Amino acid sequence: MRLEDFDYGVVDIRDYLRHRTLRNKDWIKSIIVFVFPYANDAPKAEGYLTAKYAYGRDYHIVIKNKLEEIAETLGFEKYEAMTDISYLDEKLCAVLAGLGRIGKNNLLLTPKYGSRVLIGEIVTSVVFPKTESELPNPCIDCFLCVKNCPTDALRNGFNKKKCLSYLSQKTSADYELYDKMELAVGCDVCQDVCPLNRKEYDYPEEFRFDPKSRFVLQDFLEIGEKNFREHYQDKAFAFLGYRKILRNLLVLEANKGKLRPGELEKYAGLYEDAWFKKHMGHLKGRLAGGKD
């Protein structure tokens, strides 16, 4: 596995330390930053989809394995391979490595793939020539993501707590924001409207859509909480757990007008978690003619 087979750039650790601090990492001399593209088209499938980054196998596993192979090929003795779960500011690393710029949607925008990329890094004690590249900002005069965000999470900067992708993973009481959900996990609106994402490109086979990334409520109930971890062990959203995804599916069913108030009673009684019961109460009020 050759380094040249991947889209990467190199950051001199001194450049990174001008922006961020690192403790007990004095051995690091270079950060090799990689971007991995993922699916840019949605399949026609019954039920509710995840965001596109979660269509295939868990990217944490896929990318970590690829980075370990690269490090082994390069003969590194002291290094760390990371993706997402990292002590580094990954987007900053990618910008410093000349791989892209941060857009108004708070995502890394790359010339080749748009924003549909996952980031990984190898930090090493080996000194590599740093990448000399400064890309122009591609979205100075474009506000499509800001205008189309369902919850106004991008207006006046990025408000993470209003972002549907964030909320789909949390137990927030901002129920009216959940009422705008369209995906079972994550949100792709700001990426779907981005002109930079109207591209065709190849991406790793592991990230192609598989049926476990689409949900039908009855099928999900049949899998059950007991079998959830085993069934979804190779998916990036498995860490959410059964109850949050069930909550998301019930929200989506309510949003699509597929639930009656009486039906929610049986779901509300499934668990004693206060966050779950309160959210079911909100949905019941909506369906009974309460706040839309």
N, C-alpha and C positions, 0 to 999 in steps of 0.2 A: 504494500500500500504506500503510494508516493504522496508526498506533501503537495506536489504539483497537480494532483488529481482533484484538489479541493479549492474552494474559494476562501482565501485566507489573507491576512495581513499581520504584521508584527509590530508590537508596541514595545518601545524601550521602557523598562520599569520606571526610570526617572521621569519620563513624561507623564506616566500614570500618577506618580506620587505628587506631581504638581497640582493635581485635582482631588485626590483622595489619599487617605492614610492606610497603611497596612502594618499590623503588629506581628512581630515574630516571623517575618517573611523576608529577612535580609538576604536569603540565599537566592531569591528570584532576580533574574537579570532580564528576561524577556517574557512577553506574553504573546503567544501565537493565537490569534483570534480567527475563528471559522464561522461562516454562515452556511446553513443548510436549508435549501428551499423545501417547501411542502406544497400540498395540493392547492391549485388556484381555481378549481371548478367544483361545483356541487353536484352530487349524484341525484337522480330522481329516486326517491325512496319514501315509503310509507312511514309515518310517524314523525318524530322530532330528531333533528340532527344535532351533533356537537359542532363547535367551531372547527374550522378546517385543520387547525394545527393538531387536533386530536383524532383525525380520521384513521390513521394507521396505528402502528405499534407505538408504545410509549417512547417518546423521543428521548427521554432521559436515558433509557437503556440503549437505544440505537446509537445515539451520538457518543455517549460515554465509551461504548465498545469501539467505535471508529477512532476516537481520539487515543484510546489505549493502544490500538494497533499502529497508529502513526508514531506515537512516542516510542514504541518498541522498534519500529523500523528505523527511526532516527538514532537509536541507541542511547536514549536519555537514561541517565542513572538516577538523577533527582528531578522529579517533576510532579505535577498534579494535573489531572484532566477533569474538567468540570463543565456542566451545562445547567443553567437555571439555578440550581442549588449551589451557590458560589459566594465567596467573600468578596468577589470583584463586582464592580458596577459594569455589567456586561455590555450595556448599550454604549456607555462611555468608551469602553475598550474597543468596540467595533468602530466608533467614530474616529478614535485616535489611530486605528489601524487602516483608515482610509476606505472602509467598507461601505459607509453610508453616512447619512445625516438623520437627526431626529426630526420627525415631522410634527405637524400640528396634532396628529392623533397620538402623540407620545410614543410612537413606535419607530424603530430603525427603518429608514427608507433606503433601499439599495438600488443602484442603477440597473442591475441585471434582473432582479426578482421583485422589485417593489418592496412591500413590507411583509410579504409572506415568507419569512425566514426565522429559523431558530439559531441561537448563538451558542457556541461552545468555545472553550479556551484550554490551552495547555500552558501552564506556567512552568518555566524551566530555569535551571542554573546556567544554561548555555547562552552565550551572547549571540543574538541574530541581528543582522542588519535591519533597522526599523524601516517600515514602509513610509515612503515620502509621498503622501497624497492627501490633498484637501479638496473635497467635493463641494460643489455649489449646493445651496439650499434649493431643493426641487419644488417647494410648495409655498413660496413667499406670497403669491397672489391667489392661491387656491384655498377655499374655505369649505369644500364639499363635505369633508368629514365633520367639521364643526356644525354645519347646518343640518346634517342628516343624523347626528347622534340622537337616539330616541329620548335620552334623559338629560341632554345638555351637559354632559360630563366634560366636554371639550371647550366650552365657552369660557373665555377669560382664563385659559390654561386648563390643565388636566386635573379633574376632581375624581380621584380614585374611588371615593365612596359612592359616587353616582354612576360609576361604570358598570354596565350589566355583566361584563365578563367577571369583574371582581365580585359583584353581588351574587352571581350564580354559585360562588364558592363559599359564601358567608351566610350568617343568620341575622342579617340586618332587619330592623323594624321599619325600614322605608318601603312599605308594602306597595305603595303606588308606583314605585320604580320597577318593581318586579312585574307589575301589570303590563309592562311594555316588552317583556321578554319574548323572543321568538325561537331561541335555541335552548336545548336541554343543558348544555354546558358552554359557557363563554358567550361571545357576541362577535359578529364579523361585520357589522354595518359600516364602521369607519374604514375598513379595508375593502369592502365590496364596492364602495363608491369612489375609492381612490383611483385616479387616472393611471398612476404608476403600476397598478395591479392588473391592467389590461394587457397582460403579456402571456405568451406561451413559452414554456420552458420544461426541461426535464427535471425530475426530482427523484430522490431515493425510493426504490420500490417499497421499502418498509413503511413509507408514509402514505401509500395509496389507501383509499377508502376500504374499510371492511364493515360488514353488517353490524358488528357490535357497537359501532358509533352512531347508530340510529336507534331510537327508543319508541316502543309502543307501550302504553301504560299497562295493559293487561299482561303482556309478556314480561315486563319488568317486575310486576307483582308476583308472577309465577317463579321467577328466579329467586326472589326473596332475599332478605338480609343475610341469612345464613350462608348462602352460596355466592353472595355478591363479590367478595374478594377473589375467590377462585375463578369466577367467570370473567372478571375484568382485570385480572392480574397483569396483563400486558398492555393496558391502556393508561394514558397519561392522566385520566380523570379519576382513577381508582381511589386516590387519596381523599376524594370528597366524601366517600362513604355512601351507603345506601340511602340514608334518610334525606340528605340534602338533594340528591338527584330525584328522589321521589317527590320532595317538595317542589322542585323545578317542574317536574312533569305535571303535577296537579295544577300549578300556576298556569302552565301552557294550555292544559285542557280547559281551564276556566277562561283564559284569554281567547280561546277559539270557540267558546260557547258550547263545549262538549260535556259540561258537567251541570247537574241540577243541584240546588241547595241541599236537598235531602241526601244526595250521594256523598257529600263531604263529611257527613256525620260519622260514617264508618271509617273514613281515613283519619279524621281528627282524633278518634279514640285509639288509634294504633299505638301511639307513643305518648309518654308523659312529659317529654321535653317541652318546656314552656314555650320556646321559640317556635316549635312545630305547631303546637295547639293554637297559639296566637295568630300564626299565619293562616291556618285553616279557618279561624274565626273571621279574619279579614276577607278571605275568599267567599265564605258563606254570606257575609254581608253584601258583598258585591253582587253575587248571583241572586240574592233576594231583592235586589233593586236598590242596593246601597250605592256607594261612591264608585264610579267607573274608573 
